[in-house]
């Protein structure tokens, strides 16, 4: 019967587990026609998605953001992550690095905000050297990188962040006339802030025309705490977003594709 060879032989984990009694006739290994059609359909879907994704990376500035939960522990995972390595700019939160620690990623330039402890820190990696500014407080940190036609602000906020500090960060670096992207782990659930500081941040960005593009939960516990804000220079449809889980973090990775 078609498919029975797979059913029987697919149980073997090694060649030593396989015993064939009698004469082996390979012509009796037959594929189910429906299974073959479904395999071809799935391959075609994958090829179309790959072509679309390739075009996105070629025609956009790809900006990736992830709470890595210790860059020291997950450096190899980051370096071998094919999606992160395709990005032009990478922002990693909760690096947990000590002062002076600056892990290298091949073909990227690193910028580090270290706290010498668990649960904090930012590392930003750029393919080309960019002007940048580091902003740091006990409960909030940011790296601001500037391209000719685009500014990017990576944020990490602890659960008890002070809005006045974050407001100072925003006012210091955000230029209303320049397209801007803000990304990172802000540790409050969108669209339902609880603390007054969280509500103040939401109100500030809305009043200044920023759109929050992440709608699904980004954390294993079902909360949307990794945000992506784009300034009103972009329509919501203009910046494409990819959200995907990773095996080495309890946060989703967010990639923004900003048109060149």
Secondary structure, 3 states (H helix, E strand, C coil): CCCHHHHHHCCCCCHHHCCCCCCCCHHHCCCCHHHHHHHHHHHHHHHHHHHHHHHHHHHEEEEEEEECCCHHHHHHHHHCCCCHHHCCEEEEECCCCCCCCCCCCCCCEEEEECCCCCCCCEEEEECCCCEEEEEECCCEEEEEEECCCCEEEEEEECCCCCHHHHHHHHHHHCCCCCCEEEEEECCCCCCCCCCHHHHHHHHHHHHCCCEECCCCCCECCCCCCEEEEECCCCCCCCCEEEEECCCCCCECEEEEEEEC
